[in-house]
Amino acid sequence: MNPMTLWMQSSMFWIRLFKQQQDAYLRMLGQFAEKIPHETAADLAREAEAMKEIATPSETPKTPTVVEAEKPAPRVAELATA
């Protein structure tokens, strides 16, 4: 058996093991999800609308003006006293 075949066989072993672990984890998450009480569509729509109002910014981000951009950086002594 050449080294490449040995390497491929060992790699496939670990890939299969990793896939089995992923499948078991997803099955477990699915079983947990089945136990969660389902909300009605109206409740979900109400919550989505409330989240949309919170998530959308009411004003656009402020761009720095020329005056703000030209301010010199504070000196080290000023930072130490602040």
C-alpha positions as CSV (number, residue, x, y, z in Angstrom):
1,M,0.0,0.0,0.0
2,N,1.4,3.3,-1.0
3,P,1.5,6.4,1.4
4,M,-1.2,8.2,-0.6
5,T,-3.7,5.4,-0.3
6,L,-3.0,5.1,3.4
7,W,-3.5,8.9,3.8
8,M,-6.7,8.9,1.8
9,Q,-8.2,6.0,3.8
10,S,-7.3,7.6,7.1
11,S,-8.7,10.9,5.9
12,M,-12.0,9.3,4.9
13,F,-12.3,7.6,8.3
14,W,-12.1,11.0,10.0
15,I,-14.5,12.6,7.5
16,R,-17.1,9.9,8.1
17,L,-16.7,10.2,11.8
18,F,-17.1,14.0,11.6
19,K,-20.2,13.6,9.4
20,Q,-21.8,11.1,11.9
21,Q,-21.2,13.6,14.7
22,Q,-22.8,16.4,12.7
23,D,-25.8,14.2,11.8
24,A,-26.3,13.2,15.5
25,Y,-26.1,16.8,16.6
26,L,-28.6,17.9,14.0
27,R,-31.0,15.1,15.0
28,M,-30.7,16.2,18.6
29,L,-31.4,19.8,17.7
30,G,-34.4,18.7,15.7
31,Q,-35.8,16.7,18.7
32,F,-35.4,19.8,20.9
33,A,-37.1,22.0,18.3
34,E,-40.1,19.6,18.2
35,K,-40.7,20.2,21.9
36,I,-40.8,24.1,21.5
37,P,-44.3,25.4,21.5
38,H,-45.3,26.8,18.2
39,E,-46.5,30.3,18.0
40,T,-49.4,31.4,15.8
41,A,-48.7,33.2,12.5
42,A,-50.3,36.3,13.9
43,D,-47.9,36.4,16.9
44,L,-44.9,35.9,14.5
45,A,-46.1,38.7,12.2
46,R,-46.6,41.0,15.2
47,E,-43.1,40.3,16.5
48,A,-41.5,40.7,13.0
49,E,-43.1,44.1,12.6
50,A,-41.9,45.2,16.0
51,M,-38.4,44.0,15.2
52,K,-38.5,45.8,11.8
53,E,-39.2,49.1,13.5
54,I,-36.3,48.6,15.9
55,A,-33.9,47.3,13.3
56,T,-34.4,50.2,10.7
57,P,-32.4,53.3,11.6
58,S,-34.6,56.4,11.9
59,E,-31.9,58.7,10.6
60,T,-29.0,58.3,8.2
61,P,-25.5,58.1,9.7
62,K,-23.9,61.5,10.2
63,T,-20.9,62.2,7.9
64,P,-18.2,64.3,9.5
65,T,-18.1,67.9,8.3
66,V,-14.9,69.6,7.1
67,V,-14.6,71.4,10.5
68,E,-14.8,68.2,12.5
69,A,-12.4,66.4,10.2
70,E,-9.7,69.1,10.5
71,K,-9.6,69.2,14.3
72,P,-6.2,68.2,15.5
73,A,-5.8,65.1,17.6
74,P,-5.6,65.7,21.3
75,R,-2.1,65.8,22.8
76,V,-0.9,63.1,25.2
77,A,-0.9,65.6,28.1
78,E,-4.5,66.5,27.4
79,L,-5.5,62.8,27.4
80,A,-3.7,62.2,30.7
81,T,-5.6,65.1,32.5
82,A,-9.0,64.1,31.1
